[in-house]
């Protein structure tokens, strides 16, 4: 594959970003186990194999994506031979000294080749340059490939919210100090 160029997104990139297949596929999910006692409580997440692979629709539709991009503090695109194949959108204003990855998408046929990791690392560098002390993202509980990527890059699970996404899917939150 040709060299990946990562640069700030331009208005002309938005149509290509929207055109990327935002859905993901997964053969695993994370099952939450709840242990509540009189004086303590805990939650654990166990990776389980699904009976069949699932296709996960992206948690935001086109209109919501465009709205979130308007709110983004930075959007970077990954290009190969001038063609947009990936993007990452980040917010910095919402949480004090925390950069949030609102979107990270790689073209379907180019996933699991390190492109998502490189896009995320560009976002981390941007956050560090703006003196954020951490970067945060939320993922659908069944998005095993993205969860594994986050763990590989040193992100740690820092929380969850049940029924967080419009499809009522649980969100797992991951953070990394930058």
KEBABA-946846 format. One line per field, with one value per residue: residue number from 1; x, y, z of N, C-alpha, C in turn. Coordinates in steps of 0.05 Angstrom, whole numbers, plus 5000, padded with zeros to 4 digits. Last residue first. Example, Ala and Ser with C-alpha at 12.3 -4.5 7.8 and 13.67 -1.06 7.14 Angstrom:
<pts>
num [2; 1] $
n.px [5257; 5264] $
n.py [4955; 4886] $
n.pz [5142; 5156] $
ca.px [5273; 5246] $
ca.py [4979; 4910] $
ca.pz [5143; 5156] $
c.px [5258; 5264] $
c.py [5001; 4934] $
c.pz [5157; 5156] $
</pts>
This chain:
<pts>
num [178; 177; 176; 175; 174; 173; 172; 171; 170; 169; 168; 167; 166; 165; 164; 163; 162; 161; 160; 159; 158; 157; 156; 155; 154; 153; 152; 151; 150; 149; 148; 147; 146; 145; 144; 143; 142; 141; 140; 139; 138; 137; 136; 135; 134; 133; 132; 131; 130; 129; 128; 127; 126; 125; 124; 123; 122; 121; 120; 119; 118; 117; 116; 115; 114; 113; 112; 111; 110; 109; 108; 107; 106; 105; 104; 103; 102; 101; 100; 99; 98; 97; 96; 95; 94; 93; 92; 91; 90; 89; 88; 87; 86; 85; 84; 83; 82; 81; 80; 79; 78; 77; 76; 75; 74; 73; 72; 71; 70; 69; 68; 67; 66; 65; 64; 63; 62; 61; 60; 59; 58; 57; 56; 55; 54; 53; 52; 51; 50; 49; 48; 47; 46; 45; 44; 43; 42; 41; 40; 39; 38; 37; 36; 35; 34; 33; 32; 31; 30; 29; 28; 27; 26; 25; 24; 23; 22; 21; 20; 19; 18; 17; 16; 15; 14; 13; 12; 11; 10; 9; 8; 7; 6; 5; 4; 3; 2; 1] $
n.px [4958; 4926; 4865; 4804; 4739; 4675; 4625; 4555; 4503; 4451; 4408; 4417; 4440; 4479; 4469; 4454; 4501; 4565; 4628; 4700; 4751; 4800; 4856; 4902; 4945; 4936; 4908; 4859; 4842; 4838; 4796; 4755; 4751; 4735; 4686; 4635; 4596; 4593; 4618; 4659; 4687; 4748; 4797; 4860; 4889; 4907; 4922; 4955; 4957; 4992; 4958; 4922; 4957; 4972; 4923; 4914; 4955; 4937; 4892; 4917; 4945; 4902; 4878; 4920; 4932; 4899; 4846; 4816; 4806; 4754; 4727; 4764; 4755; 4741; 4721; 4695; 4709; 4753; 4766; 4813; 4810; 4809; 4741; 4701; 4690; 4734; 4754; 4743; 4758; 4756; 4791; 4786; 4805; 4814; 4813; 4866; 4919; 4946; 4909; 4897; 4860; 4843; 4821; 4792; 4779; 4734; 4667; 4618; 4613; 4613; 4562; 4531; 4547; 4527; 4472; 4464; 4479; 4476; 4515; 4535; 4534; 4516; 4552; 4540; 4566; 4576; 4543; 4547; 4607; 4648; 4664; 4700; 4670; 4676; 4647; 4635; 4614; 4607; 4595; 4564; 4528; 4540; 4537; 4564; 4552; 4584; 4574; 4609; 4625; 4634; 4655; 4656; 4636; 4643; 4613; 4598; 4614; 4644; 4647; 4617; 4634; 4684; 4669; 4645; 4690; 4732; 4723; 4738; 4790; 4828; 4898; 4928; 4970; 4981; 5012; 5040; 5009; 5017] $
n.py [5228; 5170; 5145; 5108; 5086; 5061; 5027; 5030; 4988; 5007; 5035; 5062; 5109; 5090; 5073; 5029; 5042; 5062; 5055; 5063; 5056; 5015; 5046; 5042; 5020; 4997; 4951; 4974; 4993; 4945; 4919; 4955; 4947; 4892; 4892; 4921; 4913; 4961; 5017; 5065; 5129; 5159; 5208; 5228; 5276; 5326; 5375; 5411; 5409; 5368; 5325; 5326; 5313; 5262; 5236; 5238; 5205; 5158; 5149; 5138; 5092; 5058; 5055; 5029; 4976; 4942; 4938; 4960; 4966; 4958; 5004; 5059; 5078; 5127; 5154; 5207; 5232; 5230; 5285; 5308; 5345; 5393; 5385; 5372; 5403; 5419; 5381; 5328; 5300; 5248; 5217; 5175; 5147; 5155; 5199; 5200; 5212; 5164; 5162; 5197; 5211; 5272; 5300; 5353; 5388; 5401; 5393; 5413; 5395; 5341; 5335; 5345; 5302; 5260; 5269; 5259; 5204; 5175; 5138; 5087; 5043; 4975; 4917; 4852; 4793; 4722; 4680; 4675; 4708; 4697; 4747; 4776; 4806; 4853; 4869; 4908; 4908; 4930; 4923; 4909; 4871; 4867; 4851; 4842; 4830; 4826; 4836; 4813; 4836; 4797; 4778; 4787; 4844; 4901; 4966; 5023; 5063; 5070; 5137; 5182; 5221; 5231; 5252; 5300; 5326; 5348; 5401; 5423; 5381; 5357; 5355; 5290; 5238; 5191; 5130; 5104; 5045; 4976] $
n.pz [5561; 5584; 5560; 5566; 5547; 5561; 5527; 5524; 5502; 5457; 5438; 5392; 5411; 5470; 5524; 5556; 5609; 5606; 5640; 5649; 5633; 5606; 5576; 5522; 5494; 5445; 5458; 5473; 5422; 5394; 5422; 5408; 5353; 5351; 5383; 5395; 5434; 5461; 5426; 5461; 5471; 5496; 5512; 5537; 5582; 5586; 5536; 5510; 5456; 5446; 5460; 5418; 5375; 5391; 5388; 5333; 5316; 5339; 5307; 5258; 5271; 5282; 5232; 5204; 5214; 5189; 5201; 5139; 5086; 5071; 5099; 5121; 5189; 5238; 5295; 5334; 5381; 5430; 5470; 5517; 5574; 5603; 5615; 5559; 5512; 5481; 5447; 5402; 5337; 5289; 5237; 5178; 5115; 5062; 5009; 4962; 4951; 4963; 5019; 5080; 5136; 5168; 5229; 5261; 5322; 5349; 5327; 5313; 5261; 5271; 5292; 5245; 5214; 5246; 5244; 5189; 5185; 5252; 5298; 5308; 5252; 5262; 5260; 5244; 5275; 5272; 5320; 5375; 5399; 5454; 5502; 5553; 5609; 5657; 5720; 5776; 5845; 5912; 5983; 6026; 6005; 5934; 5867; 5808; 5742; 5680; 5612; 5558; 5496; 5436; 5370; 5318; 5280; 5238; 5227; 5185; 5151; 5092; 5069; 5057; 5093; 5069; 5021; 5039; 5065; 5037; 5028; 5078; 5104; 5159; 5165; 5149; 5134; 5085; 5075; 5015; 4986; 5000] $
ca.px [4975; 4940; 4894; 4820; 4767; 4692; 4648; 4580; 4520; 4475; 4406; 4406; 4413; 4476; 4481; 4435; 4481; 4538; 4608; 4672; 4747; 4772; 4845; 4878; 4949; 4949; 4935; 4875; 4846; 4857; 4823; 4763; 4759; 4760; 4710; 4655; 4601; 4603; 4596; 4655; 4667; 4730; 4775; 4842; 4880; 4922; 4902; 4958; 4938; 5000; 4982; 4913; 4942; 4993; 4937; 4896; 4955; 4962; 4889; 4898; 4960; 4922; 4863; 4912; 4947; 4925; 4865; 4817; 4833; 4774; 4722; 4750; 4773; 4730; 4745; 4692; 4680; 4750; 4748; 4805; 4806; 4835; 4766; 4711; 4669; 4720; 4770; 4732; 4763; 4746; 4787; 4786; 4801; 4808; 4808; 4839; 4900; 4945; 4928; 4895; 4882; 4837; 4843; 4786; 4798; 4757; 4694; 4626; 4612; 4637; 4585; 4529; 4553; 4556; 4486; 4458; 4493; 4469; 4504; 4516; 4548; 4512; 4542; 4548; 4546; 4587; 4550; 4540; 4579; 4644; 4650; 4698; 4683; 4668; 4669; 4626; 4634; 4595; 4612; 4584; 4519; 4538; 4530; 4567; 4546; 4576; 4578; 4586; 4634; 4622; 4657; 4648; 4648; 4636; 4635; 4591; 4618; 4626; 4660; 4614; 4607; 4682; 4683; 4629; 4666; 4734; 4720; 4709; 4780; 4806; 4873; 4927; 4950; 4985; 4988; 5043; 5023; 5000] $
ca.py [5236; 5195; 5143; 5132; 5081; 5085; 5024; 5042; 4997; 4991; 5025; 5035; 5110; 5096; 5099; 5042; 5024; 5072; 5046; 5065; 5075; 5017; 5030; 5054; 5029; 5024; 4949; 4961; 5012; 4965; 4907; 4951; 4973; 4901; 4879; 4929; 4891; 4938; 4999; 5045; 5109; 5151; 5191; 5225; 5249; 5306; 5356; 5407; 5428; 5395; 5332; 5331; 5338; 5283; 5238; 5252; 5234; 5170; 5154; 5161; 5116; 5064; 5066; 5056; 4997; 4945; 4919; 4957; 4974; 4940; 4975; 5046; 5070; 5109; 5142; 5189; 5228; 5220; 5262; 5307; 5319; 5380; 5400; 5363; 5393; 5439; 5388; 5351; 5303; 5274; 5218; 5201; 5145; 5128; 5197; 5190; 5233; 5174; 5146; 5195; 5195; 5251; 5293; 5329; 5379; 5420; 5383; 5417; 5424; 5352; 5331; 5362; 5329; 5262; 5272; 5286; 5225; 5177; 5164; 5099; 5064; 5000; 4938; 4878; 4814; 4750; 4687; 4652; 4709; 4692; 4722; 4774; 4782; 4849; 4858; 4901; 4908; 4923; 4927; 4931; 4891; 4856; 4870; 4830; 4848; 4811; 4848; 4807; 4836; 4819; 4777; 4760; 4833; 4873; 4948; 4998; 5067; 5051; 5114; 5159; 5210; 5220; 5227; 5280; 5317; 5320; 5384; 5422; 5405; 5355; 5367; 5319; 5247; 5219; 5143; 5119; 5071; 5000] $
ca.pz [5538; 5591; 5560; 5568; 5549; 5558; 5544; 5516; 5524; 5462; 5465; 5389; 5401; 5442; 5518; 5538; 5596; 5610; 5621; 5656; 5655; 5611; 5597; 5534; 5521; 5445; 5447; 5493; 5444; 5385; 5422; 5437; 5364; 5338; 5392; 5375; 5415; 5476; 5430; 5440; 5479; 5474; 5521; 5513; 5574; 5601; 5548; 5539; 5468; 5439; 5477; 5445; 5375; 5389; 5414; 5351; 5307; 5349; 5336; 5261; 5263; 5303; 5254; 5196; 5229; 5176; 5214; 5168; 5096; 5061; 5105; 5099; 5168; 5217; 5284; 5311; 5375; 5402; 5465; 5489; 5563; 5597; 5623; 5585; 5529; 5497; 5470; 5417; 5366; 5298; 5266; 5192; 5143; 5069; 5037; 4968; 4950; 4935; 5004; 5051; 5126; 5148; 5211; 5245; 5301; 5351; 5331; 5340; 5266; 5258; 5310; 5269; 5205; 5240; 5270; 5200; 5170; 5223; 5289; 5327; 5266; 5249; 5277; 5232; 5272; 5270; 5292; 5358; 5391; 5426; 5495; 5524; 5599; 5629; 5704; 5749; 5824; 5886; 5959; 6029; 6025; 5961; 5887; 5835; 5764; 5704; 5638; 5575; 5524; 5451; 5399; 5325; 5304; 5241; 5234; 5199; 5180; 5106; 5080; 5039; 5096; 5097; 5021; 5024; 5080; 5046; 5005; 5070; 5090; 5140; 5174; 5148; 5153; 5091; 5088; 5040; 4985; 5000] $
c.px [4996; 4958; 4906; 4850; 4782; 4721; 4666; 4601; 4546; 4490; 4430; 4404; 4400; 4447; 4476; 4444; 4462; 4520; 4582; 4654; 4718; 4768; 4815; 4868; 4925; 4952; 4950; 4904; 4864; 4863; 4844; 4791; 4768; 4770; 4735; 4683; 4622; 4608; 4608; 4631; 4662; 4710; 4759; 4822; 4863; 4912; 4918; 4935; 4936; 4982; 4991; 4936; 4933; 4979; 4957; 4908; 4937; 4965; 4914; 4895; 4942; 4937; 4882; 4897; 4938; 4941; 4892; 4837; 4836; 4802; 4745; 4750; 4757; 4753; 4736; 4720; 4676; 4721; 4748; 4788; 4798; 4833; 4791; 4737; 4678; 4701; 4755; 4750; 4750; 4749; 4777; 4782; 4798; 4802; 4799; 4835; 4871; 4922; 4924; 4916; 4877; 4863; 4833; 4810; 4787; 4779; 4714; 4655; 4622; 4637; 4610; 4553; 4551; 4563; 4516; 4472; 4489; 4483; 4498; 4504; 4528; 4526; 4539; 4535; 4558; 4564; 4560; 4545; 4572; 4615; 4647; 4686; 4678; 4684; 4658; 4651; 4621; 4618; 4596; 4601; 4538; 4529; 4527; 4561; 4548; 4574; 4568; 4593; 4609; 4633; 4642; 4649; 4638; 4650; 4625; 4616; 4612; 4632; 4639; 4628; 4604; 4655; 4682; 4643; 4649; 4708; 4722; 4705; 4751; 4799; 4852; 4900; 4951; 4962; 4996; 5017; 5024; 5018] $
c.py [5257; 5202; 5170; 5125; 5108; 5077; 5048; 5035; 5009; 5004; 5007; 5020; 5082; 5096; 5108; 5070; 5040; 5054; 5061; 5054; 5078; 5036; 5036; 5035; 5043; 5035; 4975; 4958; 4999; 4984; 4927; 4940; 4971; 4928; 4888; 4918; 4898; 4914; 4973; 5027; 5091; 5131; 5184; 5204; 5251; 5278; 5336; 5392; 5425; 5417; 5360; 5339; 5345; 5311; 5260; 5256; 5250; 5199; 5167; 5169; 5141; 5089; 5074; 5070; 5025; 4968; 4919; 4936; 4971; 4945; 4957; 5016; 5055; 5104; 5122; 5179; 5209; 5215; 5255; 5282; 5322; 5352; 5383; 5377; 5385; 5427; 5406; 5356; 5329; 5276; 5246; 5197; 5173; 5125; 5168; 5187; 5225; 5194; 5154; 5177; 5191; 5237; 5271; 5325; 5355; 5413; 5405; 5409; 5431; 5382; 5342; 5360; 5349; 5291; 5274; 5290; 5253; 5201; 5163; 5126; 5078; 5022; 4964; 4899; 4838; 4769; 4716; 4656; 4684; 4692; 4721; 4747; 4780; 4826; 4853; 4891; 4900; 4923; 4920; 4936; 4915; 4878; 4856; 4852; 4832; 4831; 4830; 4819; 4834; 4817; 4800; 4756; 4804; 4862; 4920; 4982; 5042; 5052; 5096; 5134; 5184; 5207; 5214; 5253; 5296; 5309; 5354; 5402; 5402; 5382; 5364; 5329; 5278; 5227; 5172; 5132; 5084; 5025] $
c.pz [5547; 5567; 5567; 5567; 5550; 5564; 5539; 5537; 5512; 5486; 5473; 5416; 5398; 5433; 5489; 5529; 5579; 5594; 5627; 5635; 5662; 5635; 5600; 5555; 5534; 5473; 5448; 5483; 5466; 5408; 5413; 5438; 5393; 5349; 5378; 5384; 5394; 5457; 5442; 5447; 5455; 5485; 5496; 5520; 5549; 5595; 5564; 5551; 5498; 5450; 5471; 5463; 5403; 5389; 5413; 5379; 5325; 5340; 5347; 5290; 5265; 5296; 5277; 5219; 5223; 5190; 5199; 5177; 5126; 5072; 5096; 5104; 5146; 5197; 5264; 5302; 5352; 5397; 5436; 5485; 5534; 5587; 5618; 5591; 5557; 5517; 5490; 5440; 5376; 5328; 5272; 5222; 5154; 5099; 5044; 4998; 4957; 4931; 4975; 5040; 5096; 5142; 5192; 5227; 5287; 5330; 5332; 5345; 5294; 5261; 5297; 5287; 5228; 5232; 5266; 5227; 5182; 5211; 5259; 5319; 5284; 5266; 5261; 5250; 5258; 5265; 5292; 5329; 5374; 5420; 5465; 5518; 5568; 5618; 5676; 5735; 5797; 5866; 5934; 6005; 6027; 5980; 5914; 5855; 5790; 5727; 5660; 5603; 5542; 5479; 5411; 5355; 5309; 5266; 5238; 5206; 5196; 5136; 5094; 5050; 5080; 5102; 5049; 5024; 5065; 5057; 5013; 5047; 5083; 5129; 5152; 5159; 5154; 5111; 5095; 5049; 5012; 5000] $
</pts>
